[in-house]
Amino acid sequence: MGELVAECLGTFVLITLGDGVVAMVVLFGSGVPGEVVKGGYTNITLGWGLAVFFGICIAGRVSGAHLNPAVTLTLAVFRGFPWRKLLPYTAAQVAGAFLGAALVYLNYLPAFHKFDPTLELAQSAAIFATAPAFPDAHWAFSLLDQTVGTALLLGLILAITDPRNQPVSPGMQPLAIGLIVVAIGVSWGGMHGYAINPARDFGPRLFTLVAGFKNTGFGTPALWVPIAGPCAGGLLGALAYDSLIRPFLAAQDKDVE
């Protein structure tokens, strides 16, 4: 139970700060619907990186701070994480993400009433969940984007946390993982909003449906792409790290011995 509470609360913090920075940029931008504050994307990428860092600070010692079903799935496949915990962890992560989105909406409700009183603008729903930058393009482009982005995320997480590797000390690993998210955001975030986390996307998206937003993405590939892409990408990233880097680390250890 403690692990589930930690995953829920850690993901809640992640979404409260992450969706919160998007709300700041969109709702308090130029004041014109559809336009955001100058430099806003930089704010968003930094805000999400810090959100990940502080979410890990909350949950790391109790649950491992997965905060992401793609992380949980990848660790179950490649690192022996108990399969029986996969669905409970995922449920806790989605619940935390839903509650975080709800708190952001409640806090900024007067701004929403002014910006989009009928909740019909695509920009309003996009505060909470991701969407393709080019809706007319084939969904495969967004799927590729999410797959590669999450492959980078998990491959780098495994590289940072691998006891045989440890390019940074254990105490700095949460910050380093937050910086991974910043790096992915600034270099790989344009096509579909770099969800790279099924819970981060589905939990808030479910909230937008419950709260009466239009353009929620339900019934479109925007719903399942940020779920399927990250799950596949996490496995590919771990496979690449374990196949191309980890065996040589083991060989180096033997040479030292």
C-alpha positions in Angstrom: 0.0 0.0 0.0 2.8 2.4 0.8 4.3 1.9 -2.7 1.0 2.6 -4.3 0.5 5.7 -2.2 4.0 6.9 -3.2 3.4 6.3 -6.9 0.0 8.1 -6.7 1.4 11.1 -4.8 4.6 11.3 -6.9 2.6 11.3 -10.1 0.2 13.8 -8.6 3.2 16.1 -7.9 4.5 15.5 -11.4 1.2 16.5 -13.1 0.4 19.4 -10.7 3.7 21.0 -11.6 3.8 19.9 -15.2 0.3 20.7 -16.3 0.5 23.7 -14.0 3.4 25.2 -16.1 1.5 24.6 -19.3 -1.6 26.4 -17.8 0.6 29.3 -16.8 2.0 29.6 -20.4 -1.4 29.2 -22.2 -3.8 31.0 -19.8 -1.5 33.9 -18.9 0.1 34.4 -22.3 -0.8 37.1 -24.7 -4.5 36.9 -23.7 -5.4 35.9 -27.3 -6.8 32.3 -27.5 -4.3 30.1 -29.3 -1.3 32.3 -28.6 1.1 31.6 -25.8 3.6 33.7 -23.9 6.9 34.4 -25.6 9.5 31.9 -24.5 6.7 29.7 -23.2 8.0 26.4 -24.6 11.3 26.9 -22.7 9.2 27.4 -19.5 7.3 24.2 -20.3 10.4 22.0 -20.8 12.1 23.3 -17.7 8.9 23.0 -15.7 8.3 19.4 -16.7 11.9 18.5 -15.9 11.6 20.0 -12.4 8.2 18.2 -12.0 9.9 14.9 -12.7 12.7 15.7 -10.3 10.4 16.6 -7.5 8.1 13.6 -8.2 11.1 11.3 -7.8 12.0 13.1 -4.6 8.6 12.3 -3.2 8.3 8.6 -4.2 11.8 7.4 -4.8 12.7 5.8 -1.5 9.3 4.1 -1.1 8.3 2.8 -4.6 11.3 3.6 -6.8 9.4 6.5 -8.3 8.4 4.9 -11.6 5.6 7.5 -12.1 5.1 6.1 -15.6 3.6 2.8 -16.7 6.3 2.5 -19.4 9.0 2.6 -16.7 7.1 -0.1 -14.7 6.6 -2.3 -17.7 10.2 -1.9 -18.8 11.6 -2.8 -15.3 9.3 -5.8 -15.2 10.7 -7.1 -18.5 14.3 -6.2 -18.0 15.0 -5.8 -14.3 12.9 -8.3 -12.5 10.3 -6.0 -11.1 7.4 -8.1 -9.9 4.7 -8.5 -12.6 2.0 -8.7 -9.9 2.7 -5.0 -9.2 2.4 -3.8 -12.8 -1.3 -3.1 -12.9 -1.5 -1.7 -9.3 1.3 0.7 -10.0 -0.3 1.7 -13.3 -3.6 2.3 -11.6 -2.0 4.4 -8.9 0.0 6.5 -11.5 -3.2 7.1 -13.6 -5.1 8.1 -10.4 -2.4 10.5 -9.3 -2.3 12.1 -12.8 -6.1 12.5 -12.8 -6.1 14.2 -9.4 -3.2 16.4 -10.4 -5.0 17.6 -13.5 -8.1 18.2 -11.4 -6.2 20.4 -9.0 -4.7 22.4 -11.8 -8.1 23.0 -13.3 -9.6 24.0 -9.9 -6.8 26.4 -9.2 -7.0 28.1 -12.6 -10.8 28.0 -13.0 -11.2 31.8 -13.1 -8.6 31.9 -15.9 -10.3 29.1 -17.8 -13.6 31.0 -17.5 -12.0 34.0 -19.1 -9.8 32.2 -21.7 -12.3 29.6 -22.8 -15.7 29.7 -21.0 -17.2 26.9 -23.1 -14.1 24.7 -22.9 -14.2 24.2 -26.7 -10.7 25.4 -27.7 -8.2 22.8 -28.5 -5.6 24.8 -26.6 -7.6 24.3 -23.4 -7.6 20.6 -23.5 -4.0 20.6 -24.6 -3.0 22.1 -21.3 -3.7 18.7 -19.8 -3.0 16.1 -22.5 -0.9 15.9 -25.6 -2.0 16.3 -29.2 -0.4 15.9 -32.6 1.1 19.2 -34.0 -0.1 18.3 -37.5 -3.6 16.7 -37.1 -3.8 16.0 -40.8 -0.6 13.9 -40.8 -0.7 10.2 -40.5 -0.8 9.0 -36.9 2.4 6.9 -37.6 4.5 10.0 -37.3 3.2 10.7 -33.8 3.7 7.0 -32.9 7.3 7.2 -34.1 7.8 10.3 -32.1 6.5 8.8 -28.9 8.4 5.5 -29.4 11.7 7.2 -30.0 11.2 9.7 -27.2 10.5 7.0 -24.6 13.3 4.8 -25.9 15.6 7.7 -25.2 14.0 8.2 -21.7 14.3 4.6 -20.6 17.7 3.9 -22.2 19.1 7.0 -20.4 17.4 6.1 -17.1 19.0 2.7 -17.2 22.4 4.1 -18.1 22.2 6.6 -15.2 20.9 4.1 -12.6 23.0 1.1 -13.6 25.3 0.2 -10.6 28.0 -0.8 -13.1 27.8 2.5 -14.9 26.7 5.4 -12.6 27.9 8.4 -14.6 26.4 10.4 -11.8 26.3 9.7 -8.1 23.1 8.1 -6.7 22.1 11.4 -4.9 22.2 13.2 -8.2 20.2 10.6 -10.2 16.8 12.2 -9.7 18.1 15.5 -11.0 19.7 13.8 -13.9 16.5 12.0 -14.8 14.7 15.4 -14.7 17.3 16.8 -17.1 16.6 13.8 -19.4 13.0 15.0 -19.7 14.2 18.6 -20.4 16.5 17.3 -23.1 13.8 15.3 -24.7 11.4 18.2 -24.5 13.7 20.7 -26.2 14.9 18.3 -28.9 12.0 15.9 -29.5 8.9 17.5 -28.2 7.3 19.1 -31.3 5.4 16.4 -33.0 3.2 15.1 -30.2 4.1 17.0 -27.1 6.5 14.4 -25.7 4.1 12.7 -23.4 6.5 9.7 -23.1 4.3 8.5 -20.2 0.9 6.8 -20.6 -0.3 7.8 -17.2 0.8 11.4 -17.7 -1.3 11.6 -20.8 -4.3 9.3 -20.1 -5.0 10.5 -16.5 -5.4 14.2 -17.4 -7.1 13.3 -20.7 -9.7 11.3 -18.7 -10.1 14.3 -16.5 -10.8 16.6 -19.4 -13.6 14.2 -20.6 -15.1 14.2 -17.1 -14.9 18.0 -16.8 -16.6 18.6 -20.1 -13.8 19.8 -22.3 -14.2 19.5 -26.0 -11.4 18.2 -28.2 -10.3 15.7 -25.7 -8.8 13.3 -28.2 -11.1 10.4 -27.3 -12.0 8.5 -30.4 -8.8 9.6 -32.2 -5.2 8.3 -32.4 -4.3 11.0 -30.0 -5.8 8.8 -27.3 -3.8 5.6 -27.8 -0.6 6.8 -29.4 0.8 8.3 -26.1 0.0 4.9 -24.6 1.3 2.4 -27.2 4.3 4.5 -28.3 5.8 4.9 -24.8 5.3 1.2 -23.9 7.0 0.1 -27.0 9.7 2.7 -26.8 10.6 1.9 -23.3 11.2 -1.7 -24.2 13.2 -0.7 -27.2 15.4 1.7 -25.2 16.1 -0.9 -22.5 16.8 -3.5 -25.2 19.3 -1.2 -26.8 21.1 -0.4 -23.6 21.2 -4.0 -22.4 22.4 -5.3 -25.7 24.9 -2.6 -26.8 26.3 -1.1 -23.5 25.7 -3.3 -20.5 27.6 -6.4 -21.7 30.7 -4.3 -22.1 30.4 -2.9 -18.6 30.4 -6.4 -17.3 33.5 -7.2 -19.3 35.2 -4.2 -17.9 34.4 -5.3 -14.4 36.0 -8.7 -15.1 39.1 -7.0 -16.5 39.4 -4.9 -13.3 39.1 -8.0 -11.2 
